[in-house]
C-alpha cells in the first residue's frame, strides 16, 4: 500500500464514521432521501478505492485528459 491508498481509506472511513455518529446521535435522519446519501456514497467510494484502486472519478478525469501526477514529484 502507498500513501495515496491509505489516505483514501482513512478519508472514506472518517466520512462514513461521521455520518454514522450523527445518525445515531439523532442529528441526522438517514431514513429519508437526502443529500447525505451522496455523502455516504462518496465516503464508501473513497474507502473501497483505497483497497481496490478502482475509482470512477479517476477514469472520468483521465478521459477528460487530466494528466497523472505520478511523474511530477517523487519523494
N, C-alpha and C positions, 0 to 999 in steps of 0.2 A: 504494500500500500504506500502511496505517496501522500504528500501534504494536501494536495488538491482533493483527493478522495476522502481523506479524514475530515477536512473542513466541510465537505458536503454532508457527510454522515452526521457530524455534530450540529450543523445548522439545521438540517432536517429534523433531528431529534429534538432540538430546542423549540422549534416551531410547533411540532406535534405535542410536546410536553406543555407548552404554554396554553395551547388550546384545550388540552385535557384538564389542566388545573383550573382554567377559567370556567369550563363546563361544570366540573364537579363542585366548584365553589358557588355556583348559581349565578355567575356574572354573564354567562353566555349560554344560550339555548340552542344546541346543535340539532334539536329535533325538527326545527323549521328550516326551510330552504333559505339560505342567506349567502352572503359573500364570504362567510367564514369557511364554507366548504371549499372555496377556491384556495384559501389559505391552507387548509388541510391537504388539498391536492399538491400544492407547491411543496409543503413540508415532506409529504410522503415521497414525492418525486426526488427531492434532494437526498433523502435518506436512502432510497433504493439505488440512486445513481452512484452513490459512494461505494456500493458493493458490486454493482453490475457494470458500471461505466456507461450505461445507456441513458442518454438524456435527450429528449426530443428538442429542447432548445439548442443544444449543440448542433444537431442535424440541420435545424432551421437556419441558424446563423451561418453555417458552412455553405449552405445552398445560396444564401444571400451574398456570399463572397467575403465574409469576415475572416481575416487570417487567423491561424492558430498562434497562440502566444508561446508555444514551446521553444521557439528558436530565438526569442528576443532577450531573455535574461536568464542566465543559468547561475546557480549557486555553487 
